């Protein structure tokens, strides 16, 4: 905390600098958009915030909490060796880098709601198939499909937060949306172990995660804004 208080600043202007990319071509409309913010109390009264937080709850449930905690023991119970299961997780992590970088590129160009719906839908399908996988080829296919959209949900979620509530609010509001993500992760981590002991396998948890993935598709589809950039000219011409 002490280094943060002494050395961290909120904006480049606090230390006499300009933001990266800010130059003479930055319009007044763009500067105003950068400064736009929505207080947390107001955001909590808006449907968009709860749609983002609820869908990200599902993201945490189906990623860190379930797969991150329970994939290897589940794979071992299905006859895979620890080394083979760990190798699949390594492949999943490598594809996650590719998928997340690609998602950032796509987020700037396509409807963020459709991207999120696509990610959550394919994640749900892969989780639904996981209890049926007993061969190494199937496990590797799962690692590829799931890995490509594991953290790919983050860029469009952050961008939607910025577009809807203002870039100046991203730190606070996305922080609370991320909190929802980790609540989902914590519940899945605990529930995975609980139902494994109760039922003898993880199958119910993977099915529940698939169902929640499809619910997330419905949630993000209800977000009213696409997240795609609007030209400053169009913004200035739009009625108040």
C-alpha positions in Angstrom: 0.0 0.0 0.0 2.8 2.4 0.8 4.4 2.3 -2.7 0.9 2.7 -4.3 0.1 5.8 -2.2 3.5 7.4 -2.9 4.1 6.6 -6.5 0.9 5.6 -8.3 -1.2 8.2 -10.1 -4.6 8.0 -11.7 -3.9 9.7 -15.1 -0.9 10.8 -17.1 -1.7 14.5 -16.6 -1.0 14.1 -12.9 2.7 13.8 -13.8 2.7 16.2 -16.7 2.4 13.6 -19.4 -0.1 12.8 -22.2 -1.8 9.5 -22.6 -0.4 7.1 -25.3 -1.9 8.0 -28.6 -3.1 11.4 -27.5 -2.0 14.1 -29.9 -3.2 17.0 -31.9 -5.7 14.9 -33.8 -7.6 14.0 -30.6 -11.0 15.6 -30.9 -13.0 17.3 -28.2 -15.6 14.6 -28.5 -13.0 11.9 -27.9 -11.6 13.8 -24.9 -15.1 14.1 -23.5 -15.7 10.3 -24.0 -12.5 9.5 -22.2 -13.6 11.6 -19.2 -17.2 10.1 -19.2 -17.9 8.2 -16.0 -20.8 6.5 -14.2 -20.8 6.3 -10.4 -21.1 2.8 -8.9 -24.4 3.8 -7.2 -25.9 4.7 -10.6 -24.5 1.7 -12.3 -26.1 -0.6 -9.8 -29.5 0.7 -10.9 -28.9 -0.1 -14.5 -29.7 -3.5 -16.2 -26.6 -3.5 -18.3 -24.3 -3.7 -15.2 -26.2 -6.7 -13.9 -26.2 -8.4 -17.3 -22.4 -8.0 -17.5 -21.9 -9.1 -13.8 -24.1 -12.1 -14.2 -22.6 -13.3 -17.4 -19.1 -12.9 -15.9 -20.3 -14.9 -12.8 -20.9 -17.7 -15.3 -17.4 -17.1 -16.8 -15.8 -17.6 -13.4 -17.9 -20.6 -12.6 -17.0 -22.3 -15.9 -13.3 -21.4 -16.0 -11.2 -20.8 -12.9 -13.5 -22.5 -10.5 -14.5 -25.6 -12.4 -11.9 -26.4 -15.1 -8.9 -24.7 -13.3 -9.6 -26.7 -10.1 -11.1 -30.0 -11.2 -10.1 -30.8 -14.8 -7.0 -32.8 -13.9 -8.6 -35.0 -11.2 -11.6 -35.6 -13.5 -9.3 -36.6 -16.4 -7.4 -39.0 -14.1 -10.7 -40.6 -13.0 -11.5 -41.1 -16.7 -8.3 -43.2 -17.2 -5.8 -40.5 -18.2 -2.4 -40.3 -16.6 -1.5 -37.3 -14.6 1.1 -36.4 -17.2 -1.4 -36.6 -20.0 -4.0 -34.5 -18.1 -1.3 -31.9 -17.3 -0.3 -31.9 -21.0 -3.9 -31.1 -22.0 -4.0 -28.3 -19.5 -0.7 -26.9 -20.9 -2.2 -27.0 -24.4 -5.3 -25.3 -23.1 -3.2 -22.6 -21.7 -1.3 -22.1 -24.9 -4.4 -21.8 -27.0 -5.8 -19.4 -24.4 -3.0 -16.9 -25.3 -4.0 -17.2 -29.0 -7.7 -16.9 -28.3 -7.4 -13.9 -26.0 -5.2 -12.0 -28.3 -7.5 -12.7 -31.2 -10.5 -11.7 -29.1 -9.0 -8.3 -28.5 -8.6 -7.8 -32.3 -12.2 -9.0 -32.9 -13.6 -6.8 -30.1 -12.5 -3.7 -31.9 -14.3 -4.8 -35.1 -17.4 -6.8 -34.3 -20.5 -6.7 -32.1 -19.2 -7.5 -28.6 -22.5 -9.1 -27.6 -22.3 -11.6 -30.5 -18.7 -12.4 -29.6 -19.6 -13.1 -26.0 -22.6 -15.2 -27.1 -20.3 -17.2 -29.4 -17.7 -17.7 -26.7 -20.1 -18.8 -24.0 -22.0 -21.0 -26.4 -18.9 -22.9 -27.5 -17.7 -23.2 -24.0 -21.0 -24.7 -22.9 -20.9 -27.2 -25.8 -17.3 -28.3 -24.9 -18.2 -28.7 -21.2 -21.3 -30.7 -22.1 -19.1 -33.1 -24.1 -16.4 -33.4 -21.4 -18.0 -36.2 -19.3 -18.1 -38.3 -22.5 -14.4 -38.1 -23.3 -12.3 -41.1 -22.5 -9.7 -41.0 -25.4 -6.7 -38.7 -25.6 -7.8 -37.4 -29.0 -11.0 -36.2 -27.5 -9.2 -34.6 -24.5 -6.9 -32.7 -26.8 -9.8 -31.5 -29.0 -11.5 -30.2 -25.8 -8.3 -28.4 -24.8 -8.2 -26.7 -28.1 -11.9 -25.7 -28.3 -12.1 -24.7 -24.6 -8.7 -23.0 -24.6 -9.5 -20.7 -27.4 -12.3 -19.0 -25.5 -11.2 -19.5 -21.9 -10.2 -15.8 -21.2 -11.5 -14.6 -24.6 -14.5 -13.2 -22.7 -12.4 -10.5 -21.0 -11.8 -8.1 -23.9 -15.5 -7.7 -25.0 -16.6 -7.5 -21.4 -14.2 -4.7 -20.6 -15.0 -2.9 -23.8 -18.7 -3.1 -23.1 -18.2 -1.7 -19.6 -16.2 1.2 -21.1 -18.7 1.8 -23.9 -21.8 1.7 -21.7 -20.5 3.4 -18.5 -17.6 5.5 -19.8 -13.9 4.8 -19.9 -13.2 6.7 -16.7 -15.4 4.2 -14.8 -13.8 1.0 -16.1 -11.4 0.6 -13.1 -14.2 0.7 -10.5 -17.1 -1.0 -12.4 -15.1 -3.7 -14.0 -13.5 -4.4 -10.6 -17.0 -5.2 -9.3 -17.9 -7.2 -12.4 -14.6 -9.1 -11.8 -15.7 -9.7 -8.2 -18.8 -11.4 -9.5 -16.5 -13.5 -11.7 -14.5 -14.7 -8.7 -17.7 -15.4 -6.6 -18.8 -17.8 -9.4 -15.3 -19.3 -9.4 -15.3 -19.9 -5.7 -18.8 -21.5 -5.8 -17.8 -23.9 -8.6 -14.5 -24.8 -6.9 -16.3 -25.8 -3.7 -19.4 -27.3 -5.4 -17.1 -29.4 -7.7 -15.5 -31.1 -4.7 -18.8 -31.3 -2.8 -20.7 -33.1 -5.6 -17.7 -35.3 -6.5 -17.8 -36.7 -2.9 -21.6 -36.9 -2.9 -22.1 -38.5 -6.3 -18.8 -40.1 -7.1 -17.9 -38.0 -10.2 -17.9 -34.5 -11.7 -20.5 -35.1 -14.4 -23.3 -33.1 -12.8 -21.0 -30.1 -12.3 -20.0 -30.1 -16.0 -23.6 -30.4 -17.1 -24.5 -27.5 -14.7 -21.7 -25.4 -16.2 -22.9 -26.1 -19.7 -26.4 -25.0 -18.7 -25.1 -21.8 -17.2 -23.0 -21.2 -20.3 -26.2 -21.2 -22.4 -27.8 -18.9 -19.8 -24.9 -16.5 -20.3 -25.6 -16.5 -24.0 -29.1 -15.2 -23.3 -27.8 -12.6 -20.8 -25.2 -11.0 -23.1 -27.7 -11.0 -26.0 -29.9 -8.7 -23.9 -27.2 -6.0 -23.5 -28.5 -3.0 -25.5 -25.2 -1.7 -26.8 -22.8 -3.5 -29.2 -19.5 -2.1 -27.9 -18.4 -1.2 -31.3 -16.7 2.1 -31.7 -18.8 5.1 -32.9 -17.1 7.8 -34.9 -16.8 11.1 -33.1 -18.6 12.8 -36.0 -21.6 10.5 -35.5 -21.5 11.0 -31.8 -21.5 14.8 -32.1 -24.3 14.7 -34.6 -26.5 12.5 -32.5 -29.3 14.2 -30.6 -28.8 14.7 -26.8 
